[in-house]
Each structure stands twice: as C-alpha cells, then as structure tokens.
Amino acid sequence: MRTNEDIISLSQIALSLAGPDKKPTHILHDISLQVQAGSAISITGASGSGKTSLMMLIAGVEKPTSGKIIIANTDITHYDEDQLAAFRRRNIGVVFQNFHLIPTMTAYENIEIALELAGFENCEQKARESLKSVGLEQRCDHYPDQLSGGEQQRVALARAFATQPKVLLADEPTGNLDSENGQQITELLFQLVDEFNTTLVLITHDSQLAAMTDRQLVMKDGVLHED
C-alpha cells in the first residue's frame, strides 16, 4: 500500500571514484530522488550508466561524495561501516542477478544466517516459513549447486524478504534466467512486494519488466531522468 510518506530521499547526490591514474571518475551527478513508501520504481539505462552505483548508495554499500541519503526517516549519509551494516540488515533487502547464495550452505541455512545477523529470534522457524512462501519447503536441505537457476533465485527472494525489509533493491533479478523462469520470478517478486508492503527499487534492462512498476526512471551518463 503506497503512502504519501517518502521512504527514500536522495538530495543532490554525487559519486566520484578514483581511477587507475588516481584521477576522479565522476559516476553520478546531482541526483535527487524521492520514493513513496509502498511504491515500486524501476531504473533502466545502458551498462555503465550508473544504475548499480545508485543502488549501492541506497543500500549503504557505497558512500556518496556529496549530498544526503535518508532511508526510512534515517539519515545514513555519514554512518560508518558498522552502522550501515546494522541498518541494512534490518531495513534493506537485496536481490542480485547472480543470486549470491553461500555455496557451502543449504537453502535453509542461507536464509537462517541472514535472520541471525539481523538479530531476529526464532530464526529456524522463520527460515522455513520463508522457503515455504516461495514454494521450496521440500528443498531446504539442498545446496545451491543442487538447485536450478530459478530455484536459486527463489531462495534469494526468500532470504531477502525473510527480514521483512522496508526497501527491496533488485538488480536484474531475471537477468540470468530463461523466459519461463524469469516470468515466474517476476510474478513471485511482485507478489511478495505486495504481501509485505515493501518498497521496490528495480534495476533492469527489460522494458516490459520496468513497465510493471508504478514509476519508470532512466539513468544516462550518471544523471537520473523520468521516463
């Protein structure tokens, strides 16, 4: 359910990183963005345009060169790494194109450890409930290499939603899947977003997937535009 409250507020964000010659490379330029709680937005754009860099700033993985980042009424702009990690575990879920499951842990253990790190109680029960929510309760003891790509992404979704994050960041969530699995993951993603009333920020090259969101944005040369 969308509200009038902004859950993401970026003000005049810039990001520059040092290149091999130690000269700054300007990645993002003067980005301001407000996202209402419970809404879904998509960001499209060419490879290297800055989409993933923006997502990493929202996730608190990168820190801006200048500007302000407020997530869920919390100014995280000047948080240190420990503060950012603690904030992220409780408030932000992330789903990647390449799944990013821990290969030495079962599907169940991949979810349980995320819950433990976030400080939840009853982690075992919550992990099993999360797997059930994506239809994989019978695969809880399987390792990632024993699962198909579609199943691995289902586990990744279960892990991301297990902590009931306020914001879900999805970076090309169907990029490594065939069309049938991609469609299934898309339907499951939006189903879970609705169920948990999560705000979705979707990075994608897929214009059809982007069109499913409430608002479409385009990143071009480090500048964010309304589509």
PLY file of the C-alpha trace (Angstrom):
ply
format ascii 1.0
element vertex 227
property float x
property float y
property float z
element edge 226
property int vertex1
property int vertex2
end_header
0.00 0.00 0.00
1.54 3.25 -1.13
1.54 6.16 1.31
2.38 9.85 0.99
5.48 9.33 3.13
8.85 9.23 1.37
10.81 6.17 2.45
13.78 7.05 0.20
15.01 10.62 -0.12
18.18 11.46 -2.03
19.27 15.09 -2.21
21.90 16.32 -4.68
23.84 13.06 -4.63
27.19 12.87 -6.42
29.60 9.96 -6.55
33.20 10.05 -7.75
35.70 7.20 -7.56
39.45 7.27 -8.05
40.58 5.72 -11.35
43.83 3.82 -12.02
45.63 7.13 -12.53
44.13 8.38 -9.25
42.13 10.99 -11.10
38.47 11.06 -10.04
35.93 9.39 -12.29
32.53 11.00 -11.91
29.89 8.26 -11.68
26.73 10.08 -10.52
25.82 13.74 -10.90
23.44 15.80 -8.75
20.78 13.13 -8.24
17.70 13.95 -6.21
15.00 11.32 -5.80
12.03 10.77 -3.53
10.28 7.39 -3.41
6.99 6.91 -1.60
6.65 4.05 0.87
4.95 1.02 -0.65
5.59 2.07 -4.25
7.63 0.32 -6.95
10.06 2.17 -9.19
12.32 0.94 -11.97
15.60 2.35 -13.24
16.73 1.45 -16.73
19.75 2.59 -18.73
22.79 1.39 -20.62
25.51 -0.65 -18.93
27.90 1.69 -17.11
25.35 4.48 -16.83
25.41 4.39 -13.02
22.30 2.32 -12.17
24.03 -0.19 -9.91
26.14 2.53 -8.29
22.94 4.32 -7.29
21.54 1.09 -5.87
24.72 0.57 -3.84
24.34 4.06 -2.36
20.75 3.36 -1.33
21.91 0.06 0.18
24.62 1.82 2.16
27.39 -0.17 0.47
28.88 2.91 -1.20
29.06 6.36 0.38
28.29 9.50 -1.67
30.95 12.06 -2.45
28.37 14.73 -1.64
24.67 15.01 -0.95
22.30 13.44 1.58
20.68 9.99 1.82
17.65 9.42 4.06
16.13 5.93 4.21
13.10 5.16 6.41
13.43 8.50 8.20
17.08 7.80 8.99
19.92 9.94 7.65
22.60 7.37 6.77
24.85 9.79 4.88
27.61 9.85 7.47
27.14 6.42 9.03
30.30 4.37 9.42
30.53 0.82 8.01
29.28 -0.88 11.18
26.29 1.45 11.43
25.49 0.95 7.75
25.69 -2.83 8.06
23.36 -2.86 11.07
20.90 -0.54 9.33
20.97 -2.58 6.13
20.29 -5.89 7.89
17.12 -4.53 9.45
15.76 -2.30 6.69
17.00 -3.29 3.24
16.78 -6.48 1.22
18.83 -7.06 -1.93
18.36 -9.49 -4.80
21.12 -9.84 -7.41
21.26 -11.20 -10.94
23.80 -13.85 -9.88
21.84 -15.00 -6.79
24.82 -14.58 -4.39
23.95 -17.60 -2.28
26.64 -19.03 0.01
27.67 -22.26 -1.81
28.65 -24.16 1.35
25.27 -23.57 3.00
21.92 -25.19 2.25
18.94 -23.17 1.08
17.63 -23.14 4.64
21.00 -22.10 6.11
21.35 -19.25 3.59
18.16 -17.75 4.97
18.76 -18.58 8.63
22.12 -16.78 8.71
20.55 -13.59 7.29
17.96 -13.68 10.07
20.60 -14.32 12.73
22.76 -11.43 11.52
19.73 -9.15 11.66
19.13 -10.15 15.27
15.85 -12.00 14.83
14.55 -14.65 17.19
13.05 -18.00 16.11
15.33 -17.96 13.07
14.80 -21.63 12.24
11.03 -21.28 12.05
11.21 -18.02 10.10
13.68 -19.51 7.60
11.43 -22.47 6.94
8.39 -20.20 6.58
10.31 -18.07 4.08
11.19 -21.11 1.96
7.56 -22.19 2.06
6.50 -18.73 0.83
8.47 -19.30 -2.40
7.38 -22.93 -2.80
10.69 -24.55 -1.83
9.93 -26.10 1.54
10.93 -29.50 0.12
14.35 -28.19 -0.98
15.52 -26.74 2.33
18.46 -29.14 2.69
19.74 -28.73 -0.86
22.89 -26.75 -1.62
22.89 -24.04 -4.31
24.64 -26.28 -6.87
21.82 -28.80 -6.42
19.21 -26.20 -7.39
18.25 -24.81 -10.78
18.77 -21.13 -11.55
15.11 -20.41 -10.96
15.20 -22.22 -7.63
18.33 -20.36 -6.55
16.64 -17.05 -7.28
13.61 -18.20 -5.28
15.93 -18.86 -2.33
17.47 -15.41 -2.84
13.98 -13.86 -2.75
13.10 -15.84 0.38
16.30 -14.62 2.04
15.67 -11.01 1.03
12.09 -10.98 2.35
12.75 -13.06 5.49
13.72 -9.96 7.47
10.64 -8.10 6.15
12.71 -5.19 4.80
11.20 -1.78 4.28
13.03 -1.47 0.94
13.91 -4.20 -1.56
16.63 -3.49 -4.13
16.52 -5.86 -7.11
19.40 -5.71 -9.60
18.45 -7.52 -12.84
16.62 -10.26 -10.89
15.67 -12.15 -14.07
18.88 -11.46 -16.00
20.32 -14.99 -15.66
17.05 -16.86 -16.20
15.24 -18.19 -19.26
11.91 -16.61 -20.19
9.74 -19.12 -18.31
11.71 -18.91 -15.07
12.04 -15.16 -15.50
8.26 -14.81 -15.69
7.79 -16.96 -12.59
10.34 -14.95 -10.61
8.74 -11.69 -11.76
5.31 -12.82 -10.58
6.74 -14.02 -7.26
8.69 -10.80 -6.73
5.65 -8.57 -7.14
3.51 -10.96 -5.09
5.95 -10.72 -2.17
6.30 -6.95 -2.55
2.51 -6.65 -2.20
2.32 -9.15 0.65
4.95 -7.40 2.76
4.10 -3.86 1.58
7.74 -3.43 0.61
9.06 -0.51 -1.41
10.73 -1.85 -4.57
13.65 -0.31 -6.45
14.17 -2.39 -9.59
17.27 -2.14 -11.80
16.64 -3.72 -15.18
17.32 -3.69 -18.91
13.92 -5.28 -19.53
11.43 -2.60 -20.63
8.47 -4.95 -20.09
9.57 -5.62 -16.52
10.14 -1.91 -15.91
6.62 -1.13 -17.18
5.17 -3.19 -14.31
6.36 -0.63 -11.74
4.49 2.49 -10.65
7.20 4.82 -11.90
9.91 4.44 -14.53
13.25 6.27 -14.40
16.19 6.25 -16.80
19.86 6.67 -15.91
22.01 8.25 -18.61
25.65 9.17 -18.06
25.20 9.37 -14.31
22.11 11.57 -14.46
18.65 10.31 -13.48
15.67 11.21 -15.67
11.94 10.50 -15.50
10.96 8.18 -18.35
0 1
1 2
2 3
3 4
4 5
5 6
6 7
7 8
8 9
9 10
10 11
11 12
12 13
13 14
14 15
15 16
16 17
17 18
18 19
19 20
20 21
21 22
22 23
23 24
24 25
25 26
26 27
27 28
28 29
29 30
30 31
31 32
32 33
33 34
34 35
35 36
36 37
37 38
38 39
39 40
40 41
41 42
42 43
43 44
44 45
45 46
46 47
47 48
48 49
49 50
50 51
51 52
52 53
53 54
54 55
55 56
56 57
57 58
58 59
59 60
60 61
61 62
62 63
63 64
64 65
65 66
66 67
67 68
68 69
69 70
70 71
71 72
72 73
73 74
74 75
75 76
76 77
77 78
78 79
79 80
80 81
81 82
82 83
83 84
84 85
85 86
86 87
87 88
88 89
89 90
90 91
91 92
92 93
93 94
94 95
95 96
96 97
97 98
98 99
99 100
100 101
101 102
102 103
103 104
104 105
105 106
106 107
107 108
108 109
109 110
110 111
111 112
112 113
113 114
114 115
115 116
116 117
117 118
118 119
119 120
120 121
121 122
122 123
123 124
124 125
125 126
126 127
127 128
128 129
129 130
130 131
131 132
132 133
133 134
134 135
135 136
136 137
137 138
138 139
139 140
140 141
141 142
142 143
143 144
144 145
145 146
146 147
147 148
148 149
149 150
150 151
151 152
152 153
153 154
154 155
155 156
156 157
157 158
158 159
159 160
160 161
161 162
162 163
163 164
164 165
165 166
166 167
167 168
168 169
169 170
170 171
171 172
172 173
173 174
174 175
175 176
176 177
177 178
178 179
179 180
180 181
181 182
182 183
183 184
184 185
185 186
186 187
187 188
188 189
189 190
190 191
191 192
192 193
193 194
194 195
195 196
196 197
197 198
198 199
199 200
200 201
201 202
202 203
203 204
204 205
205 206
206 207
207 208
208 209
209 210
210 211
211 212
212 213
213 214
214 215
215 216
216 217
217 218
218 219
219 220
220 221
221 222
222 223
223 224
224 225
225 226
